[in-house]
Amino acid sequence: MAETSLENQPCEREVPPGPLPGTMSPLDIYCLAIGGTGMAPLACLLQEQGHRVRGTDGPLYPPMSTLLERCGIRPSVGYDPVHLEPAPNLVVVGNAIHRNNPEALEAERRGLALLSMPQALARFFLTGRRPLVVAGTHGKTTTTAMAAWVYSQCGTDPGYLIGGFPRDLPGSFRAGAGERFIVEGDEYNAAYFDRGAKFLHYQPETLILTSVEYDHADLYPSPEALCTAYSRLIALLPPTGLLVACGDSPEVRELARAAPCPVAFYGLGEQNDLHPLGTIEALPEASRFRLAGPGAEGGEIEVVLPLAGEHNVVNALAVWAAAGRDDLGAGHVAAAFAAFHGVKRRLEELGTVRGVTVVDDFAHHPTAVGKTLGALAQRYPGRRILVLFEPRSLSAGRNLFYDAYKESFAQAGRVLFAPLFHRGRLAPEDRLDLPALAADLTRAGIPTDAATTTDELLAQALRETRPGDILVTMSSGSFDGLPQRLVEGLAGGGT
């Protein structure tokens, strides 16, 4: 995927499609890379809509294998052109599929209709709706889940597709019958024949833009290239739409200047249209703050959000602004916030064993690492935070973030680095120098080591931990099952 930049790339396909079928009659739909975090929920949505859905992927594991099984979808394993018999009406292609994939080549040879995953979502579920799209470098999944929860609790029956697993909703997807469809707007590419960002297909009527920081360096060669993608997304808004933009970010404010519709700025700073009134009360079990809102008694209302971290307060402000546009009622929205408990793998407490608490988090970008540590300090005041960090993505493992990482780990009590996951795909001069970073952090008073294997990391953490510690794993991938292995190791189940 790294050979193509997304800068100024059109999102029109490179592969001539076969004739696209309609959307109403039951279709035979085949999904390539059906186990993706976006593709699996889409497959389930299509199955629930009455289509026959099948597909293939590599070996699948929970939670995606379980999700598909619950919907009655049993994928093939591996890629073989014979899987395309009988010929489906439509092939939906995930972005993990390369152009030389044997099934993709066979589908093209036969002239079968092809769509990328976001094209299919738009075609089958967004047409005729009012899409609420959540985009940005940080906070997309939590903000999308929060919006889906609030709109559901307020009785609007929204559709939604979330790139994670909400704790409070029955699942990560729903077709819904209401006018709103809430979707996480991913900036990653759509498919090998559809090189634009996924979110360029999502037809936003309302757009929440949480942040703009450089990421996905394998696809965007520069910060300017990434900003170009966000500019194109903003340009899709209709004049009657709304851009809900985080005004604490200078980059977001600059992009918002070109919005073709009204803009509502939100954030912690008083320069924003929407911001907390007074001080945020940071409690171990919740964040409490006050907001101005239509319909609120006395013009203000207290919000109690059972999540730690100022970044989650900011996420709530974005949803508050969108909900206010739809007149959901300040009291109803505040009540929904009070019952929202986040998303799995976002500050997810896995358990406490022998006085040691294990937390799993998705953080991998330096900014997210810092915010996660700040939230942990709020939730577990006075306890030592021992961080096990895996630079999993092609961006997380790049040396360009070296100085940012030095700052982001400042609130840790101890740091253990796992090896670079994509070391072989990065040029030597581009690789994050973990031993050097560990030495710099240690000199700054944060004891840090770089392990050579995940097993070594696990053993070292289990040796060093003591009652009262917080063990937090940070990775954008599975981390070789390390979070659960820590729990088992602490309980005496071995490594």
GUVEXDREN-185874 format. One record per residue (C-alpha): x, y, z. Coordinates in steps of 0.02 Angstrom, whole numbers, padded with zeros to 5 digits, always signed. Each point is the difference from the previous one (the first is absolute). Layout:
N
XYZ
...
This chain:
495
+00000+00000+00000
+00145+00117+00029
+00037+00023-00184
-00144+00121-00029
-00024+00170+00080
-00176+00059+00036
+00046+00180-00033
-00115+00069-00135
-00053-00176-00043
-00178-00011-00068
-00112-00128+00081
-00060-00062-00168
+00045-00181-00033
+00150-00056-00102
-00085-00165-00047
-00147+00009-00123
-00148-00075+00093
-00128-00121-00060
-00178+00067+00000
-00054+00037+00178
-00158-00088+00060
-00142+00088+00087
-00011+00003+00189
-00177-00060+00037
-00011-00177-00068
+00090-00134+00103
+00175-00012-00073
+00142-00123+00012
+00140+00110+00073
+00178-00062+00019
+00120+00090+00120
+00188-00010-00024
+00090+00022+00168
-00165-00024+00089
+00081+00002+00172
+00051+00185-00002
-00061+00113+00139
-00109+00094-00124
-00037-00141-00121
-00067-00125+00127
-00134+00119+00069
-00045+00050-00179
-00019-00184-00046
-00118-00023+00147
-00101+00154-00048
-00018-00066-00177
-00054-00172+00065
-00130+00082+00113
-00063+00099-00151
-00045-00166-00081
+00149-00031-00114
+00097-00162-00007
+00174+00043+00063
+00155-00107-00015
+00184+00035-00011
+00176-00046+00048
+00149+00055+00103
+00151-00072+00086
-00030-00096+00162
-00123+00101+00105
-00005+00016+00189
-00117+00084+00123
-00074+00126+00003
-00027+00004-00190
-00022-00187-00020
-00131+00002+00138
-00088+00150-00076
-00016-00084-00170
-00054-00165+00075
-00139+00084+00099
-00067+00070-00163
+00005-00171-00084
+00149+00041-00113
+00134-00134-00014
+00147+00063-00103
+00121-00104-00101
+00181+00003+00054
+00134+00049-00125
-00015+00070-00175
-00047-00113-00145
-00097+00048-00159
-00111-00151+00026
-00083+00094+00144
-00082+00112-00130
-00109-00144-00058
-00141+00029-00026
+00036+00175-00062
-00065+00130+00124
-00100+00153-00050
+00125+00113+00087
+00176-00012+00073
+00043+00118+00143
+00188+00019+00019
+00088+00045+00162
+00154+00110+00004
+00108-00145+00059
-00018-00078-00174
+00142+00034-00123
-00029+00015-00186
+00088-00166-00032
-00113-00097+00118
-00058-00156-00096
-00184+00028+00038
+00010+00185-00045
+00084-00045-00165
-00135-00129-00036
-00140+00123+00041
+00076+00127-00119
+00025-00132-00136
-00184-00048+00010
-00057+00181+00000
-00090-00017+00166
-00067+00156+00084
+00126+00065+00127
-00020+00125+00141
+00114+00052+00141
-00066-00020+00176
-00044+00187+00021
-00080+00005-00173
-00111-00146+00050
-00046+00080+00166
-00049+00160-00089
-00098-00091-00136
-00101-00113+00114
-00020+00102+00160
+00039+00186-00018
-00106+00050-00149
-00153+00093+00058
+00066+00017+00179
+00083+00145+00092
+00175-00067+00033
+00088+00060+00156
+00184-00034-00036
+00134+00003+00135
+00176+00029-00067
+00169+00052+00069
+00166-00070+00058
-00057-00034+00178
-00162-00046+00086
-00099-00062-00150
-00056-00167+00071
-00050+00063+00172
-00089+00153-00071
-00094-00105-00129
-00053-00124+00134
-00052+00142+00115
-00104+00080-00138
-00083-00166-00043
-00041-00028+00184
-00070+00175+00027
-00108-00003-00157
-00061-00175+00045
-00042+00050+00179
-00091+00153-00063
-00116-00111-00103
+00055+00047-00176
+00041-00180-00055
+00161+00045-00093
+00099-00113-00112
+00184-00012+00043
+00164-00084-00041
+00140+00015+00128
+00181-00058-00018
+00002-00073+00175
-00112-00088+00126
-00107+00116+00108
-00031-00059+00178
-00180+00060+00008
-00070-00033-00174
-00051-00176-00056
+00132+00004-00137
+00110+00106-00110
-00130+00016-00139
-00184+00028-00029
-00102+00044-00154
-00127+00103+00099
-00158+00078-00069
+00035+00180+00048
+00065+00135-00116
+00173+00002+00079
+00138-00123-00044
+00153+00024+00111
+00163-00062-00073
+00183+00006+00049
+00092+00090-00140
+00166-00088-00027
+00136+00094-00094
+00082-00160-00060
-00014-00053-00182
-00157-00089-00060
+00068-00136-00117
+00139-00036-00123
-00110+00071-00139
-00072+00140+00108
+00150+00092+00072
-00090+00145+00082
-00041+00005+00185
-00150-00103+00054
-00090+00151+00070
-00013+00079-00172
-00145-00119-00036
-00102+00038+00156
-00104+00148-00061
+00007+00100+00164
-00148+00108+00043
+00081+00036+00168
+00186-00025+00025
+00092-00009+00166
+00186+00036-00024
+00090-00046+00162
+00181+00038-00042
+00127+00007-00141
+00174-00066+00039
+00121-00089-00114
-00029-00187-00008
-00002-00142-00128
+00171+00048-00066
-00004-00155-00111
-00141+00079-00101
+00018+00186+00025
+00177+00060-00042
-00021+00164+00094
-00116+00090+00121
-00060+00104-00146
-00056-00158-00091
-00106-00051+00150
-00074+00174+00013
-00048-00010-00183
-00105-00155+00036
-00089+00089+00143
-00028+00152-00110
-00086-00109-00128
-00110-00075+00135
-00054+00171+00064
-00039+00054-00179
-00129-00140-00011
-00111+00082+00131
-00158+00079-00071
-00035+00185+00031
-00139-00053+00120
+00116-00118+00095
+00107+00031+00155
+00185-00019+00037
+00029-00037+00185
+00185+00041+00018
+00120-00011+00145
+00052+00181+00017
+00144-00041+00119
+00097-00062-00153
+00076+00136-00111
+00005-00125-00143
-00186-00035+00016
-00040+00186+00009
+00100+00031-00158
-00089-00139-00095
-00170+00060+00063
+00024+00168-00085
-00045-00081-00166
-00159-00085+00063
-00148+00026-00118
-00121-00001+00148
-00015+00067+00178
+00138-00051+00123
-00021-00034+00187
+00166+00002+00092
+00015-00102+00160
+00142-00031+00122
+00070+00043+00170
+00049+00179-00045
-00122+00142+00026
+00028+00059-00179
-00112-00144-00056
-00188+00011-00028
-00022-00147+00119
+00114-00028+00151
-00016-00053+00182
-00062+00135+00116
+00124+00016+00142
+00113-00140+00060
-00010-00183-00052
-00010-00107+00157
+00114-00149-00034
-00057-00143+00112
+00069-00178-00004
-00169-00066-00055
-00058+00143-00113
+00025+00172-00074
-00126+00131+00057
-00027+00165-00090
-00132+00127-00046
-00060+00052-00172
-00116+00128-00074
-00137-00077-00101
-00170+00034-00076
-00135-00059+00117
+00118-00012+00148
-00072+00070+00162
+00077+00171+00034
+00096-00014-00162
+00124-00126+00075
+00000-00185+00031
+00118-00116+00094
+00075-00145-00095
+00074-00151+00088
+00099-00107-00121
+00060-00166+00072
+00164+00010-00095
+00169+00070+00051
+00104+00124-00098
-00029+00174-00070
+00004-00075-00175
-00162-00093+00040
-00079+00163+00060
+00047+00075-00168
-00076-00151-00090
-00161+00030+00096
-00001+00184-00052
+00002-00053-00182
-00149-00116+00024
-00091+00134+00101
+00017+00121-00146
-00065-00126-00127
-00144-00052+00114
-00045+00183+00028
-00015+00024-00187
-00130-00139-00002
-00094+00069+00152
+00022-00157+00103
-00021+00097+00162
+00137+00044+00123
-00072-00104+00142
-00018-00155-00107
+00177+00017-00069
+00074+00026+00173
-00092-00154+00064
+00070-00102-00144
+00177+00062+00037
-00019-00057+00181
-00030-00178-00059
+00140-00010-00131
+00148-00110+00045
+00109+00011-00153
+00073-00125-00121
+00100-00158+00022
+00188+00022-00014
-00015+00183+00051
+00059+00005+00181
-00081-00171+00022
+00030-00072+00173
+00027-00188-00021
+00011-00042+00184
+00097+00015+00162
+00106-00145+00060
+00104+00003+00159
-00024+00186+00013
+00059+00034-00179
-00124+00074-00125
+00019-00040-00186
-00066+00127-00126
-00001-00017-00189
+00002+00150-00117
+00012+00032-00187
+00120+00149+00017
+00144+00002-00124
+00019+00181-00059
+00100+00108+00124
-00147+00116+00032
-00113-00147+00041
+00133-00075+00115
+00010+00162+00100
-00189+00016+00014
-00019-00181+00054
+00130+00022+00137
-00087+00158+00059
-00165-00093+00010
+00082-00144+00096
+00073+00123+00125
-00177+00068+00027
-00080-00170+00018
+00135-00076+00111
+00074+00145+00100
+00163-00034+00089
+00032-00169-00082
+00154-00041-00103
-00036-00019-00186
+00106-00131-00087
-00019+00017-00190
+00028-00141-00124
+00003+00084-00170
+00004-00080-00172
+00039+00114-00149
-00117-00101-00109
-00048+00109-00148
+00114+00062-00137
-00019+00175+00071
+00026-00046+00183
+00167-00080-00042
+00072+00152-00089
+00141+00108+00067
-00095+00160-00043
-00097-00024+00164
+00157-00021+00107
-00011+00168+00091
-00189-00012+00016
+00015-00169+00086
+00125+00072+00125
-00135+00122+00054
-00148-00120-00008
+00073-00126+00125
+00033+00135+00131
-00140-00061+00115
+00057-00181+00000
+00087-00078+00149
+00085-00135-00104
+00004-00036-00187
+00037-00162-00093
+00011+00005-00190
-00044-00147-00112
+00095-00017-00164
-00053+00098-00153
-00136-00104-00081
+00039+00059-00178
+00188+00014+00019
+00030-00091-00165
-00113+00119-00097
+00087+00158+00061
+00163+00069-00068
+00137+00003+00133
+00001+00189+00005
-00189+00003+00027
-00007-00124+00145
-00038+00060+00175
+00158-00030+00101
-00075-00084+00153
+00163-00029+00097
+00046+00183-00020
-00176+00056+00048
+00006-00115+00153
+00166+00077+00051
-00068+00178-00019
-00155-00040+00102
+00105-00082+00136
+00112+00153+00011
-00159+00104+00019
-00049-00102+00153
-00118-00127-00084
+00083-00172+00010
-00018-00076-00173
+00062-00157-00088
-00021-00068-00177
-00037-00187-00010
+00049-00110-00146
-00158-00108+00003
-00176+00009+00069
+00036-00151+00110
+00148+00092+00076
-00111+00151+00029
-00131-00106+00087
+00126-00086+00113
+00080+00165+00049
-00167+00081+00041
-00053-00147+00108
+00166+00003+00093
-00006+00186+00037
-00181+00033+00039
-00056+00025+00179
-00168+00022+00087
-00078+00167-00042
+00074+00010-00175
-00097+00037-00157
+00061-00105-00146
-00058+00081-00163
+00027-00077-00171
-00001+00120-00147
-00009-00065-00179
-00105+00024-00156
+00001-00189-00026
-00016-00162+00097
+00169+00020+00087
+00020-00191-00009
-00141-00017+00127
+00106+00087+00131
-00141+00083+00099
-00086-00164+00041
+00168-00088+00025
+00043+00129+00134
-00162-00038+00092
+00035-00187-00010
+00181+00022+00050
-00047+00103+00153
-00124-00135+00049
+00135-00133-00012
-00057-00067-00168
+00174+00012-00077
+00066+00108-00142
